[in-house]
Amino acid sequence: MEKYLKTSNYKILNSTGWKSFSGIRKLLKNAYITINVIDGYNLKCSLDHKILTDRGWIFARDIDLSDSIDTINGFKRIISANISEENIEVYDLIDVENHSYLTNNIVSHNCSFIGSANTLIDAQKLNQLSYGKPKQRNAEGLLIYQEPVKGVEEKGTKDRDYFITVDVARGQGGDNSAFTVFDISDMPYRIVARFKSNTVSPLLLPSYIRSVGKKYNTAHVLVEVNDIGSQVADILHYDLEYENLVKAAFKGHKGQTITETGMGAKRVQLGVRTTVPVKKLGCAVLKNLIEQDKLLVEDADTIDELTTFIADGQSFAADEGHTDDLVMTLVLFAWATRQDFFEALTNKDVRVELFEKDIEKIENEIIPMFVEDGFGERSEWDGEDRWFDEKDPRRNQFGTQYWLF
């Protein structure tokens, strides 16, 4: 981590007022970009500086002339963006409250040392994630990146399959209610839409979920039901009669598993509780999915949350002053991919997909395997922890001759 000047007595202006920040750091870069927008605003910055555009936060190097940049007076069209390959000293603000500030009247992203605070996703991978441009957005917080694909009977094609995971908040201006739509028809899985709002009521959220779920070929919907989420699931099931609501059952030491059993069965609930084992498994699988490019994440806000989703004791959570509502929908999805229900739905075993190369390597290394038995003869392992001398007639029968410790 670079040394930086601490600035506890200063504040910086962003679009909502004066905000505190923890410091300023000076960096030497070997290239920079000069961006000009209408109304005379301009910005000279490093290529990896983040700027807010109409398609979300993107690195300056990825700016396109079709983009509009957020300024003190709203979004403005880009006139030019020119890269200069020469050394330059740049100054960056660290941990700005609300994550952004104004530079020459242009909205910039604060630096939070991506990956330095033990993020779930490897820092190098986080810096490789790129933002997509939503095809549609509405005022309620829904962004659509890909429209649903319907099958065409004449061409012998089928509807694509979609899966939605939901993280519910109380809609009182604090945490966000969020849900993410995944295309699970093939791997890599892909985020095709997402919803995020801290004002929508839990009583209205089910209608949003049902509308989007129906749009995406009556997608399967998994709701987190730790708190107010149970009310959302109940409305979806009983009032709106959404037929593809995913249920979970408690099965002893196995914990929660997705089930197709009816609601009359013992210990079956509408949705899943985010217990310690559920979150632990979900985080582990999510890390592998993203780092191995088995899940494509192109939503700017989701990527932004991943950069501040850090170790918290034995678990992971949003860093102080940040949120993780969209990330938690990814954690729930990752947990779901390890369920037998999901494997049957997609005809894929995610564990095998993720570790196929590792499994193949292990098998090649241990089969066949020979050891010296200490008596001048060679012994062979039959693959089931039973060892037989090569002259022993019991080699192809059950029994124990030698053990490997």
Secondary structure, 3 states (H helix, E strand, C coil): CCCCEECCCCEEEECCEEEECCEEEEEEECCEEEEEEHHHCEEEECCCCEEEECCEEEEHHHCCCCCEEEECCEEEEEEEEEEECCCEEEEEEECCHHHEEEECCEEEECECCCCCCCECCCHHHHHHCCCCCCCEECCCCEEECCCCCCCCHHHCCCCCCEEEEEECCCCCCCCCEEEEEEECCCCCEEEEEEEEECCCCCCCHHHHHHHHHHHCCCCEEEEECCCCHHHHHHHHHHHCCCCCECEEEECHHHCEEEECCCCCCCCEEEEECCCHHHHHHHHHHHHHHHHCCCEECCCHHHHHHHCCEEEECCEEEECCCCCCHHHHHHHHHHHHCCCHHHHHHHCCCHHHHHHHHHHHHHHHHHCCCEEECCCCCEEEECCCCCEEECCCHHHHCCCCCECCC
